[in-house]
């Protein structure tokens, strides 16, 4: 099977620059080593359609993007009455074409599960795009049986996160056709690199997903102190013996 290993954004730490040779934009060099990236800047601000189109044009055909949904949808409107905002995002990102593989819905820690709101939102979202949807809830109520069944019904993968706010958040849930890890850094969130033992652990977890419908993703979000690049490279090395160069 193949794996998709990458980072949140495509900055290349200076002490890893020699492992990303070549000319051109940073994204071009990044895409020579990794097969995916998670765009987090879309959470904070919109990008012009021409920007998305340019990004798609400078990466290889097999490269894939995950795009984080805007905070206006998740944190301000809290999944209510978001049809026009979803349509705007999909219009802006249309230049990615089939390279838009995943839409990430990260929910605020205060947003509890409300079945009607969640069902209406995900029904509309899944009907609007062929991209896979992954959801990173952070309120404990989302890790009970009912929300897990709802996500599975809509073929939405629940993110496995580290650090995990509740034990169930550490493992994938919802639809099990896709597993998606977001590793934010531990013990210091967004900053700490992962130890060799931790990376061995995640390599084993990804390797177990061989029966899933989609290649598993693992995104390193510990970018504040430039740890993500090294961690992603190290995880790729651990998995390379299983899958060749499929990252």
VMD Tcl script that draws the C-alpha trace (Angstrom):
set ca {
  {0.00 0.00 0.00}
  {1.01 3.63 -0.20}
  {1.17 6.25 2.52}
  {0.80 10.00 2.43}
  {3.21 11.68 4.82}
  {3.63 15.44 4.94}
  {3.52 18.60 6.99}
  {1.18 21.49 7.69}
  {2.48 23.96 5.14}
  {5.61 23.37 3.08}
  {8.30 25.34 4.86}
  {11.65 23.60 4.75}
  {13.75 23.94 7.88}
  {17.21 25.29 7.04}
  {18.99 22.33 8.63}
  {17.12 20.01 6.25}
  {17.58 22.13 3.11}
  {20.21 19.79 1.62}
  {17.60 17.03 1.54}
  {15.43 19.13 -0.80}
  {17.76 19.90 -3.71}
  {16.76 21.58 -6.91}
  {15.51 24.91 -8.13}
  {12.13 26.64 -8.14}
  {9.57 27.43 -5.50}
  {9.76 25.85 -2.05}
  {6.58 23.90 -2.79}
  {8.24 22.36 -5.86}
  {11.20 21.20 -3.81}
  {8.94 19.96 -1.00}
  {6.88 17.94 -3.49}
  {9.99 16.10 -4.64}
  {10.20 14.44 -1.21}
  {6.59 14.28 -0.02}
  {3.38 13.37 -1.83}
  {0.98 15.56 0.14}
  {0.64 18.75 2.13}
  {-1.97 20.20 4.45}
  {-2.83 23.85 3.72}
  {-3.64 25.50 7.04}
  {-3.52 29.12 5.85}
  {-6.99 28.67 4.34}
  {-8.32 28.53 7.91}
  {-7.30 32.16 8.46}
  {-7.81 33.81 5.09}
  {-9.00 33.08 1.55}
  {-6.57 32.66 -1.34}
  {-7.16 33.78 -4.88}
  {-8.24 31.06 -7.32}
  {-5.09 31.77 -9.33}
  {-2.98 30.93 -6.27}
  {-4.53 27.47 -5.92}
  {-4.15 26.90 -9.67}
  {-0.48 27.87 -9.54}
  {0.18 25.53 -6.62}
  {-1.41 22.66 -8.52}
  {0.65 23.40 -11.60}
  {4.05 23.13 -9.90}
  {3.64 19.78 -8.15}
  {3.77 16.28 -9.68}
  {0.57 14.63 -10.94}
  {0.35 12.28 -7.96}
  {0.73 15.01 -5.34}
  {-2.33 15.73 -3.20}
  {-3.55 18.63 -1.06}
  {-5.56 18.63 2.14}
  {-7.25 21.98 2.75}
  {-8.34 23.20 6.16}
  {-11.80 24.75 6.11}
  {-12.08 28.43 7.09}
  {-12.68 29.39 10.70}
  {-15.74 31.35 9.58}
  {-17.37 27.96 9.00}
  {-16.09 26.00 11.98}
  {-15.47 28.57 14.70}
  {-17.74 31.51 13.89}
  {-20.86 29.96 12.36}
  {-20.17 26.63 14.08}
  {-21.38 24.59 11.09}
  {-24.70 26.46 10.80}
  {-25.89 28.07 7.55}
  {-22.57 27.58 5.80}
  {-23.72 26.75 2.28}
  {-22.46 29.96 0.69}
  {-19.13 29.77 2.52}
  {-18.58 26.16 1.45}
  {-19.43 27.08 -2.14}
  {-16.93 29.95 -2.02}
  {-14.15 27.68 -0.76}
  {-14.83 25.05 -3.39}
  {-14.89 27.69 -6.10}
  {-11.60 29.19 -4.93}
  {-9.89 25.78 -4.76}
  {-11.30 24.45 -8.02}
  {-7.94 25.02 -9.69}
  {-6.54 22.14 -7.66}
  {-8.72 19.74 -9.62}
  {-8.21 16.12 -8.58}
  {-5.22 17.19 -6.49}
  {-7.68 18.38 -3.85}
  {-7.93 15.11 -1.95}
  {-9.10 16.09 1.53}
  {-11.07 18.82 3.26}
  {-10.20 19.12 6.94}
  {-12.93 20.23 9.34}
  {-11.25 21.10 12.65}
  {-13.81 22.00 15.30}
  {-13.25 24.32 18.26}
  {-12.84 22.65 21.67}
  {-16.04 24.31 22.88}
  {-18.24 22.94 20.08}
  {-20.24 20.00 21.41}
  {-21.95 17.45 19.22}
  {-25.45 18.41 18.10}
  {-26.86 15.76 15.83}
  {-29.12 17.98 13.73}
  {-26.46 20.61 13.10}
  {-23.82 18.01 12.27}
  {-26.09 16.03 9.96}
  {-27.23 19.10 8.02}
  {-23.69 20.38 7.60}
  {-22.09 17.12 6.52}
  {-24.97 16.21 4.24}
  {-24.51 19.49 2.38}
  {-20.71 19.29 2.37}
  {-20.41 15.73 1.10}
  {-22.92 16.46 -1.67}
  {-20.90 19.49 -2.79}
  {-17.47 17.91 -3.33}
  {-15.85 14.62 -4.36}
  {-12.99 15.28 -1.94}
  {-12.73 13.15 1.16}
  {-13.77 14.83 4.39}
  {-11.89 14.42 7.66}
  {-13.08 15.89 10.93}
  {-11.00 16.76 13.98}
  {-13.49 17.33 16.82}
  {-12.09 18.40 20.18}
  {-15.12 18.32 22.50}
  {-15.55 15.04 24.41}
  {-19.14 14.61 23.20}
  {-17.92 13.86 19.66}
  {-16.25 10.63 20.77}
  {-19.42 8.79 21.73}
  {-21.24 6.20 19.66}
  {-23.83 8.41 17.93}
  {-21.42 10.94 16.36}
  {-19.08 8.15 15.32}
  {-21.94 6.43 13.50}
  {-22.97 9.69 11.84}
  {-19.46 10.30 10.54}
  {-19.24 6.73 9.28}
  {-22.58 7.07 7.49}
  {-21.31 10.08 5.56}
  {-17.92 8.41 4.92}
  {-16.12 11.02 6.99}
  {-12.94 10.00 8.77}
  {-12.40 11.22 12.31}
  {-8.85 12.47 12.76}
  {-6.48 10.72 15.15}
  {-4.70 13.54 16.99}
  {-1.76 13.98 19.27}
  {-1.98 15.31 21.90}
  {-5.37 13.66 22.38}
  {-7.93 15.52 24.49}
  {-9.66 12.24 25.37}
  {-8.25 8.71 24.87}
  {-10.51 8.02 21.86}
  {-9.09 11.06 20.05}
  {-5.74 9.30 19.69}
  {-7.10 6.71 17.25}
  {-8.94 7.04 13.94}
  {-12.72 6.90 14.03}
  {-15.81 7.54 11.95}
  {-15.44 6.08 8.44}
  {-12.61 3.57 8.48}
  {-11.91 3.71 4.77}
  {-9.42 6.51 5.46}
  {-7.13 7.08 8.43}
  {-5.75 10.57 8.99}
  {-3.31 11.46 11.75}
  {-2.54 15.04 12.80}
  {0.51 15.14 15.07}
  {0.77 18.52 16.75}
  {3.88 17.88 18.84}
  {4.29 16.34 22.27}
  {4.87 17.18 25.08}
  {4.90 20.83 23.94}
  {2.15 21.29 21.38}
  {3.23 22.73 18.01}
  {6.90 22.70 19.04}
  {8.20 19.36 20.33}
  {9.74 16.86 17.91}
  {8.75 13.22 18.22}
  {11.16 10.68 19.66}
  {12.43 7.67 17.74}
  {10.16 5.46 19.82}
  {7.12 7.61 19.04}
  {7.89 7.58 15.32}
  {8.27 3.78 15.44}
  {4.82 3.67 17.05}
  {3.19 5.79 14.34}
  {4.91 3.84 11.57}
  {3.40 0.66 12.99}
  {-0.05 2.25 13.21}
  {0.04 3.41 9.60}
  {1.29 0.03 8.42}
  {-1.75 -1.64 9.96}
  {-4.05 0.30 7.64}
  {-3.28 -1.94 4.65}
  {-6.93 -3.00 4.22}
  {-8.37 0.53 4.07}
  {-9.95 1.95 0.93}
  {-7.60 4.98 0.87}
  {-3.90 5.41 1.69}
  {-3.46 6.60 5.28}
  {-2.29 10.16 5.86}
  {0.00 11.49 8.58}
  {0.50 15.24 8.85}
  {3.03 16.78 11.22}
  {1.78 20.08 12.61}
  {4.67 20.69 15.04}
  {5.93 23.52 12.87}
  {6.55 26.32 15.40}
  {10.11 25.18 16.12}
  {10.69 23.59 12.68}
  {10.38 20.01 13.95}
  {7.78 18.87 11.39}
  {10.12 18.46 8.42}
  {12.53 16.16 10.23}
  {9.74 14.10 11.76}
  {8.04 13.62 8.40}
  {11.31 12.58 6.75}
  {12.04 10.15 9.59}
  {8.59 8.57 9.35}
  {9.01 8.16 5.59}
  {12.28 6.33 6.17}
  {10.59 3.94 8.60}
  {7.85 3.14 6.10}
  {10.03 2.98 2.98}
  {10.86 -0.68 3.43}
  {7.13 -1.46 3.31}
  {6.16 0.57 0.29}
  {9.14 1.87 -1.64}
  {8.93 5.58 -2.37}
  {5.19 6.21 -1.87}
  {5.08 9.28 0.29}
}
mol new
graphics top color blue
foreach p $ca { graphics top sphere $p radius 0.5 }
foreach p [lrange $ca 0 end-1] q [lrange $ca 1 end] { graphics top cylinder $p $q radius 0.2 }
display resetview
